[in-house]
Amino acid sequence: MAVDYAVIVVYLAGMLAMGWWGMRRAKSKSEFLVAGRRLGPWMYSGTMAAIVLGGASTIGGVGLGYRHGLSGAWMVFAIGLGLLALSVFFSARIARLKVYTVSEMLDLRYGGRAGLISGIVMWAYTLMLAVTSTIAYATIFDVLFDLNRTVAIILGGAIVVAYSTLGGMWSITLTDMVQFVVKTIGVLLLLLPIAVVKAGGIGEMKARLPAEYFSPFGIGGETIFTYVLIYTFGMLIGQDIWQRVFTARGDKVARWGGTVAGTYCLVYALAGAVIGTAAKVLYPNLGSADDAFATIVKDELPLGVRGLVLAAALAAVMSTSSGALIACATVANNDIWARLRGAVGRGGADQGEAGRGEVDEVRGNRLFILVMGIGVIAVAVALNNVVEALTVAYNLLVGGLLVPILGGLLWRRGTVYGALAAVVVGGVTVVGLMAAYGILANQPIYYGLLASLAAYVIVSLATRPTDEAVLAAWRARLAGEAPEEAGEPAVSGLVHS
């Protein structure tokens, strides 16, 4: 194992070194939170693919392939479809808004008062997303070093918190690019072909497994529909995803770079399902399907290659974990804490160094990442069920925020009161039905979305339309105009939440 250990240690040391380098570059709020909005197509594509393909997509995707065969690809496939939809239909408009958070977009569109409550929902989602990614360290470090679960979570989480706190989005972007390359080599170019060969090839796999393992819909139509509803729509509105869109250098980078990343996700989804199917042939009686990835890596790969593939799994977990962490801290600082202090400006757009007075925004955001990171590690140590935590996160996100966000982008008649009603009614319905039917049931997200949509439409039509001046400023921002060009003051006391 010495060679494998050396690969992992070099990889982890490189992550910390990039955090140090990023600290020297992140000198402003824009640089720290959105990498100065300067990423080109290749770096944007790699980092976007890295953040959406985390431990659930890698370890969980292989587990679904083990349990269901090729149709186990549908969870990650739904993520790829969501990223494609976001990139093609919405990313250019989102990038032109020049904001930092989803809640700031809602304030711009509805004229204030929607930000705080939506920020709390988004914070809960990003927190649970970071927690689920952090829990996955236990599986990887157990295979690598036979570490205690708590020690593994603290070790992996501490490394991510360290480089994220040091350099913010610049550090995360650099590490995500390395992680993207490592995942591509480790999973697609090494583990996939080796697993298929070890299982005797596709023909032997078909001969030894039931026919439904090779049916594209073997996992079931209702499950596929639920995946699309939760993960595809979740990709459209998550703060962790939008914050990456904000890093794009321009409209074309956001659109085409995201399309490339979404296509990569579709390939990654199929690869995970095939690896899991091969693992079913090799190890038909595993106690848990989620052990399939670690088992095939530990038992079938040669020295050195095993270390690289485990580094790929570690890369998948770290990229999602760091992206969720900075999103969680950004929302906590900019959408909750700053609003409670009454210190937020109009829409939160880039305002330059003069707009922040004596407040050291980089230091403040760095502190929030550190505090949120410690909290995430603590919750991850206390929590055991990753699937339930991830389901709660996405149910809250989609049930509470999908309708007001997409409604704001697509329906001119939507009002701030309709948006608030949609967030509250959708969120309460989802939570109540999870308590009644169980966290993993499908009913909470189905009925939660319907209740949110009904509340949004009814309350919007029953209240006064959004002020025309607010809509005019919104349209100007969508067109890419700066706040001053759109007729807005650079700073104002807009928020009344």
C-alpha positions in Angstrom: 0.0 0.0 0.0 3.0 2.3 0.2 2.6 3.4 -3.4 -1.1 4.1 -2.9 -0.4 6.1 0.3 2.2 8.2 -1.6 -0.3 9.0 -4.3 -2.9 10.2 -1.8 -0.4 12.2 0.3 0.9 14.0 -2.7 -2.6 14.7 -3.8 -3.7 16.1 -0.4 -0.6 18.2 -0.1 -1.3 19.7 -3.5 -4.8 20.7 -2.4 -3.4 22.6 0.5 -0.7 24.2 -1.6 -3.4 25.5 -4.0 -5.3 26.9 -1.1 -2.2 28.9 -0.1 -1.7 30.1 -3.7 -5.4 31.1 -3.9 -5.1 33.2 -0.7 -2.5 35.4 -2.4 -4.9 36.0 -5.3 -8.2 36.6 -3.5 -7.9 40.2 -2.5 -11.5 41.4 -3.0 -15.0 40.1 -2.4 -15.5 39.3 -6.1 -12.2 37.5 -6.3 -12.9 35.5 -3.1 -16.5 34.5 -3.7 -16.7 34.2 -7.5 -13.1 34.1 -8.8 -13.4 37.7 -10.1 -16.0 36.5 -12.7 -13.1 35.7 -15.0 -13.1 31.9 -15.7 -12.7 30.9 -19.4 -14.4 28.0 -21.1 -12.0 25.2 -20.2 -11.6 26.0 -16.5 -15.3 26.8 -16.2 -16.3 23.4 -17.7 -13.9 21.5 -15.5 -14.9 23.1 -12.3 -18.6 22.9 -13.0 -18.4 19.2 -13.8 -16.3 18.7 -10.6 -18.8 20.3 -8.3 -21.9 18.4 -9.5 -20.2 15.0 -9.6 -19.5 14.4 -6.0 -19.4 11.4 -3.7 -23.1 10.6 -4.3 -22.5 10.6 -8.0 -19.3 8.4 -7.8 -19.7 6.1 -4.8 -23.6 6.3 -4.9 -23.7 6.0 -8.7 -21.7 2.8 -8.7 -23.9 1.5 -5.8 -27.0 2.1 -7.9 -25.4 0.3 -10.8 -24.7 -2.6 -8.5 -28.3 -2.7 -7.4 -30.1 -1.9 -10.7 -27.7 -2.3 -13.5 -27.4 0.2 -16.4 -30.6 2.0 -15.2 -28.8 2.9 -12.1 -27.3 5.7 -14.2 -30.5 7.7 -13.9 -29.7 9.6 -10.8 -26.4 11.1 -12.2 -28.1 11.3 -15.6 -30.7 13.6 -14.1 -28.0 15.8 -12.7 -26.4 16.1 -16.1 -29.8 16.9 -17.7 -30.3 19.7 -15.1 -26.9 21.2 -15.8 -27.6 21.1 -19.6 -31.0 22.8 -19.0 -29.4 25.4 -16.8 -26.6 26.1 -19.2 -28.8 26.3 -22.4 -31.8 28.2 -21.1 -30.8 30.2 -18.0 -27.0 30.5 -17.4 -26.4 33.6 -19.7 -29.2 35.6 -17.9 -27.9 34.5 -14.5 -24.3 35.4 -15.2 -25.4 38.9 -16.4 -27.1 39.7 -13.1 -23.7 40.1 -11.4 -25.0 39.0 -8.0 -23.5 36.6 -5.4 -26.5 34.6 -4.3 -29.8 33.3 -5.4 -31.6 35.3 -2.7 -30.0 38.5 -4.1 -31.6 37.6 -7.5 -35.0 37.2 -5.8 -34.6 40.7 -4.2 -33.8 42.2 -7.6 -36.7 40.5 -9.3 -39.4 41.1 -6.7 -38.2 44.4 -5.1 -36.9 43.2 -1.8 -38.4 41.3 1.2 -37.9 37.8 -0.4 -34.2 37.5 0.5 -34.0 36.6 4.1 -36.5 33.7 4.2 -35.2 32.3 0.9 -31.7 32.6 2.3 -32.6 30.5 5.3 -34.0 27.7 3.1 -31.0 27.9 0.8 -28.6 27.9 3.8 -30.3 24.7 5.1 -29.9 23.0 1.7 -26.2 24.0 1.2 -25.4 22.9 4.8 -26.9 19.5 4.4 -25.2 19.1 1.0 -21.8 19.9 2.6 -22.6 17.5 5.4 -23.4 14.6 3.1 -20.2 15.1 1.1 -18.1 15.3 4.3 -19.6 12.0 5.6 -18.3 10.3 2.5 -14.7 10.8 3.6 -15.3 8.0 6.1 -15.7 5.4 3.4 -12.6 6.5 1.4 -10.2 6.9 4.4 -11.5 3.6 5.8 -10.3 1.8 2.6 -7.1 3.8 2.5 -5.9 3.8 6.1 -8.4 1.8 8.1 -9.3 4.9 10.1 -12.0 5.4 12.6 -15.1 7.0 11.1 -14.9 10.2 13.2 -11.2 10.6 12.6 -11.7 10.1 8.8 -14.4 12.8 8.7 -12.4 15.3 10.7 -9.3 14.7 8.5 -11.0 15.0 5.2 -13.2 17.9 6.3 -10.3 19.8 7.8 -8.3 19.7 4.5 -11.3 21.1 2.6 -12.0 23.8 5.2 -8.4 24.8 5.2 -8.0 25.4 1.4 -11.5 26.9 1.1 -10.9 29.3 4.0 -7.5 30.4 2.6 -8.3 31.3 -0.9 -12.1 31.1 -1.4 -13.3 30.5 -4.9 -9.9 30.8 -6.4 -8.5 28.0 -4.3 -11.6 25.9 -4.9 -11.4 26.5 -8.7 -7.8 25.4 -8.9 -8.4 22.3 -6.8 -11.5 21.5 -8.7 -9.6 21.5 -12.0 -7.1 19.1 -10.6 -9.9 17.0 -9.2 -11.7 17.0 -12.6 -8.5 15.6 -14.3 -8.0 13.0 -11.5 -11.6 11.9 -11.7 -11.5 11.6 -15.5 -8.3 9.5 -15.4 -9.2 7.5 -12.3 -12.8 6.6 -13.1 -13.3 6.8 -16.8 -9.9 5.8 -18.2 -8.8 3.3 -15.5 -11.5 1.9 -13.3 -14.2 1.5 -16.0 -12.2 -0.6 -18.5 -10.5 -2.6 -15.7 -13.8 -3.4 -14.1 -15.4 -4.6 -17.3 -12.3 -6.7 -18.2 -12.2 -8.3 -14.7 -15.9 -9.1 -15.0 -15.3 -11.0 -18.3 -16.5 -8.4 -20.7 -20.0 -7.2 -21.6 -21.0 -10.5 -23.0 -20.1 -12.4 -19.8 -21.9 -9.7 -17.7 -25.1 -10.2 -19.7 -24.8 -14.0 -19.4 -24.5 -13.9 -15.6 -27.0 -11.2 -14.7 -30.8 -10.9 -15.1 -32.0 -9.2 -18.3 -33.4 -6.2 -16.3 -29.8 -5.2 -15.4 -29.4 -4.1 -19.0 -32.7 -2.4 -19.4 -32.5 1.4 -19.5 -35.7 1.7 -17.4 -35.2 -1.3 -15.1 -35.0 1.0 -12.0 -38.7 2.0 -12.5 -40.6 4.9 -14.1 -41.6 6.5 -10.8 -38.0 6.4 -9.5 -36.8 8.0 -12.8 -39.5 10.7 -12.6 -38.5 11.5 -9.0 -34.8 11.7 -9.8 -35.6 14.2 -12.6 -37.9 16.2 -10.4 -35.4 16.5 -7.5 -32.0 16.5 -9.2 -32.7 18.0 -12.6 -34.7 20.9 -11.1 -32.4 21.1 -8.2 -29.5 21.9 -10.6 -31.5 24.9 -11.9 -31.7 26.7 -8.6 -29.0 25.5 -6.1 -26.7 28.2 -4.7 -23.7 26.0 -5.1 -24.4 25.7 -8.9 -25.3 29.4 -9.4 -22.2 30.5 -7.6 -20.2 28.7 -10.3 -22.2 30.3 -13.0 -21.3 33.7 -11.5 -17.6 32.8 -12.1 -18.0 32.7 -15.9 -16.2 35.4 -17.9 -19.2 36.0 -20.1 -22.5 34.7 -21.5 -20.9 32.3 -24.0 -18.6 30.8 -21.4 -21.6 30.1 -19.1 -23.7 28.6 -21.9 -21.2 26.5 -23.8 -18.9 25.7 -20.9 -21.9 24.4 -18.9 -23.1 22.4 -21.9 -19.8 20.6 -22.1 -19.9 19.9 -18.4 -23.5 18.6 -18.6 -22.5 16.3 -21.4 -19.6 15.0 -19.4 -22.0 14.2 -16.5 -24.0 12.0 -18.9 -20.9 10.0 -19.8 -19.9 9.8 -16.1 -23.4 8.5 -15.2 -23.2 5.6 -17.6 -19.6 4.8 -16.5 -20.7 4.5 -12.9 -23.6 2.2 -13.7 -21.3 -0.1 -15.8 -18.7 -0.2 -13.0 -21.5 -1.1 -10.5 -22.8 -3.8 -12.9 -19.4 -5.3 -13.2 -19.0 -5.3 -9.4 -22.3 -7.3 -9.2 -20.8 -10.0 -11.4 -17.6 -10.1 -9.3 -19.2 -9.7 -5.8 -22.8 -10.8 -6.0 -23.4 -10.9 -2.2 -22.1 -7.6 -0.8 -23.8 -6.5 2.4 -24.4 -3.0 1.0 -24.5 -1.8 -2.6 -22.6 1.4 -1.5 -19.6 -0.9 -0.7 -19.3 -1.8 -4.4 -17.0 1.0 -5.3 -14.6 0.5 -2.4 -14.6 -3.3 -2.8 -13.8 -3.4 -6.5 -11.1 -0.7 -6.1 -9.5 -2.5 -3.1 -9.5 -6.0 -4.6 -9.2 -5.7 -8.4 -6.8 -2.7 -9.1 -3.0 -3.0 -9.1 -0.8 -0.9 -6.8 -0.5 2.7 -7.8 -3.7 2.5 -9.9 -5.6 1.8 -6.8 -4.2 4.9 -5.1 -5.1 7.1 -8.2 -8.7 5.8 -8.3 -9.1 6.3 -4.6 -7.7 9.8 -5.2 -10.4 10.2 -7.9 -13.1 9.3 -5.3 -11.6 11.7 -2.8 -11.5 14.4 -5.6 -15.2 13.8 -6.3 -16.1 14.2 -2.6 -13.8 17.2 -2.0 -15.1 19.2 -5.1 -18.7 18.9 -4.0 -17.8 19.5 -0.3 -15.8 22.6 -1.0 -18.4 24.0 -3.4 -21.2 23.4 -0.9 -19.2 24.9 1.9 -18.4 28.2 0.2 -22.1 28.4 -0.9 -23.3 27.8 2.6 -20.9 30.4 4.0 -21.8 32.9 1.3 -25.5 32.6 2.0 -25.0 32.7 5.8 -23.0 35.9 5.5 -24.6 37.8 2.6 -28.2 36.6 2.9 -28.7 36.1 6.6 -26.2 37.9 8.8 -25.8 41.0 6.6 -29.6 41.3 6.2 -30.1 41.0 9.9 -27.6 43.8 10.4 -29.3 45.8 7.6 -26.0 46.1 5.8 -26.9 44.8 2.3 -27.1 46.9 -0.8 -29.3 46.8 -3.8 -29.2 43.3 -5.2 -25.7 42.6 -3.8 -24.0 43.4 -7.1 -20.3 44.2 -7.5 -19.9 47.6 -5.9 -16.1 48.0 -5.7 -14.0 48.5 -2.7 -15.5 51.9 -1.9 -18.9 50.4 -1.2 -17.8 48.4 1.7 -16.5 51.2 4.0 -14.3 49.9 6.8 -15.7 46.3 6.6 -13.1 43.8 5.5 -15.4 41.7 3.3 -12.8 39.1 2.4 -11.9 38.6 6.1 -15.6 38.3 7.0 -16.4 35.7 4.3 -13.2 33.8 5.2 -14.4 33.7 8.8 -17.8 32.5 7.8 -16.3 29.6 5.8 -14.2 28.6 8.8 -17.2 28.7 11.2 -19.5 26.9 8.7 -16.8 24.3 8.0 -16.4 23.5 11.7 -20.2 23.2 12.0 -20.4 20.9 8.9 -17.8 18.6 10.3 -19.6 18.4 13.7 -22.9 17.6 12.1 -21.3 15.0 9.8 -19.8 13.2 12.8 -23.2 13.1 14.5 -25.1 12.0 11.4 -25.1 8.6 9.8 -27.6 8.4 7.0 -26.3 10.1 3.9 -29.3 9.4 1.6 -31.8 10.8 4.1 -29.7 14.0 4.6 -29.4 14.5 0.9 -33.1 13.9 0.4 -34.0 16.4 3.0 -31.7 19.0 1.4 -33.1 18.6 -2.1 -36.8 18.4 -0.9 -36.4 21.7 0.9 -34.6 23.3 -2.0 -37.0 22.2 -4.8 -40.2 22.3 -2.8 -39.5 25.8 -1.4 -37.5 27.7 -4.0 -38.1 26.2 -7.5 -41.4 27.9 -8.1 -40.4 31.5 -7.0 -37.1 31.3 -8.8 -38.3 30.0 -12.1 -41.5 32.1 -11.8 -39.4 35.2 -11.4 -37.4 34.3 -14.5 -40.4 33.3 -16.7 -43.6 35.0 -15.4 -43.8 38.8 -15.3 -46.9 38.8 -13.1 -45.3 37.1 -10.1 -45.1 39.3 -7.0 -43.0 39.3 -3.9 -46.0 38.2 -1.8 -46.5 35.3 -4.2 -42.8 34.4 -3.9 -42.9 34.5 -0.1 -46.1 32.4 0.0 -44.6 29.8 -2.4 -41.5 29.5 -0.2 -43.4 29.1 3.0 -46.2 26.9 1.8 -43.9 24.7 -0.3 -41.4 24.3 2.6 -44.0 23.6 5.3 -45.8 21.1 3.0 -42.6 19.2 2.3 -41.5 19.1 5.9 -45.0 18.0 7.1 -45.3 15.3 4.5 -41.7 14.0 5.2 -42.8 13.6 8.8 -46.0 11.8 7.8 -44.8 9.6 4.9 -41.1 9.2 5.7 -38.1 11.1 4.5 -37.5 8.9 1.5 -41.1 9.0 0.3 -42.0 10.6 -3.0 -45.2 12.3 -1.9 -43.5 15.2 -0.1 -41.8 16.6 -3.2 -44.8 15.9 -5.4 -47.4 17.7 -3.2 -44.9 20.3 -2.0 -44.3 21.5 -5.5 -48.0 21.6 -6.3 -48.7 23.5 -3.1 -45.9 26.0 -3.8 -47.1 26.6 -7.4 -50.7 27.1 -6.3 -49.7 29.6 -3.6 -47.4 31.5 -6.0 -50.1 31.9 -8.7 -53.0 32.6 -6.4 -51.2 35.1 -4.1 -49.5 36.8 -7.1 -52.8 37.4 -8.9 -54.5 38.5 -5.7 -51.8 41.2 -4.9 -50.6 44.3 -6.7 -48.2 43.7 -9.6 -44.5 44.3 -9.0 -43.6 48.0 -9.4 -42.7 48.9 -13.0 -39.5 50.6 -11.8 -38.4 47.3 -10.2 -39.2 45.4 -13.3 -37.4 47.9 -15.5 -34.3 47.6 -13.3 -34.6 43.8 -13.5 -34.8 43.8 -17.3 -31.8 46.1 -17.5 -29.7 43.8 -15.3 -30.8 40.8 -17.4 -29.5 42.7 -20.4 -26.1 43.0 -18.7 -26.2 46.7 -17.6 -24.3 47.7 -14.4 -26.5 49.0 -11.5 -25.8 52.6 -12.3 -26.6 52.1 -16.0 -29.9 50.4 -15.0 -30.9 53.5 -13.1 -30.2 51.9 -9.7 -28.2 53.4 -6.8 -25.1 51.4 -6.0 -26.1 51.1 -2.4 -29.6 51.3 -0.9 -31.5 50.1 2.1 -33.7 47.8 0.1 -34.1 44.8 2.3 -37.1 44.9 4.7 -37.2 41.2 5.6 
